[in-house]
Amino acid sequence: NKEMKKIHHRMPAIIEKKNYWKWIDPNNKDIEELYELLRPLSFAKIVAFEVSKDVNSYKNDRADIINKVQKQGNL
């Protein structure tokens, strides 16, 4: 969606909780239904905040890297 574009040029597929089982059900062959689940989520439903740049490497396998970063100074 347009709002996420300000953060990154790619947006992950965000599946709403009510649709998890439809998405992961290996027996669900309804391609149209699955395609509908890939519609961009409304930005009003997304909470965005800056996290550590450590998320950019798979080597950093720690839960704390998704904590909100506290900005210091004029950064």
C-alpha positions in Angstrom: 0.0 0.0 0.0 1.0 3.6 -0.4 1.8 4.2 3.2 4.2 1.3 3.5 6.0 2.5 0.4 7.4 5.3 2.6 9.1 2.6 4.8 10.2 0.1 2.2 9.6 -0.7 -1.5 8.5 -4.2 -0.7 5.6 -5.3 1.6 5.2 -8.7 3.1 2.0 -10.6 2.7 0.0 -9.9 5.9 -2.7 -12.5 6.5 -5.4 -11.4 9.0 -5.7 -13.8 12.0 -9.2 -14.8 10.9 -7.8 -16.2 7.7 -4.7 -18.0 9.0 -6.2 -21.5 8.5 -7.5 -20.7 5.0 -3.9 -19.7 4.1 -2.0 -22.6 5.5 -4.6 -25.3 4.8 -2.8 -27.6 2.3 -6.2 -28.9 1.1 -7.5 -25.4 0.1 -7.2 -25.4 -3.7 -9.5 -22.3 -4.1 -6.9 -20.1 -5.9 -9.3 -17.1 -6.1 -10.0 -17.3 -2.3 -6.2 -17.4 -1.6 -5.5 -14.6 -4.0 -8.0 -12.4 -2.1 -6.1 -13.0 1.1 -3.1 -11.2 -0.5 -4.8 -7.9 -0.8 -2.8 -5.1 1.0 -3.9 -4.7 4.5 -5.3 -1.3 5.4 -2.5 0.9 6.9 -5.0 1.8 9.7 -4.6 -1.7 10.9 -0.8 -1.6 10.9 1.4 -0.4 13.8 4.8 0.7 12.4 7.9 1.6 14.4 11.6 1.6 13.9 13.5 -1.5 15.0 17.2 -2.5 15.1 19.1 -2.8 11.8 20.1 -6.2 13.2 16.8 -7.5 11.6 18.6 -7.3 8.2 20.7 -10.4 8.9 19.5 -14.0 9.5 22.5 -14.4 11.8 20.8 -12.2 14.4 18.4 -14.7 15.9 17.2 -12.8 19.0 13.7 -11.7 20.0 14.9 -8.2 21.1 15.8 -7.1 17.6 12.1 -6.3 17.0 11.8 -4.0 20.0 11.0 -0.4 19.2 14.2 1.6 18.9 14.4 4.7 21.0 15.8 7.6 18.9 18.5 9.7 20.4 19.2 13.3 19.5 18.1 14.5 16.0 18.3 11.1 14.3 
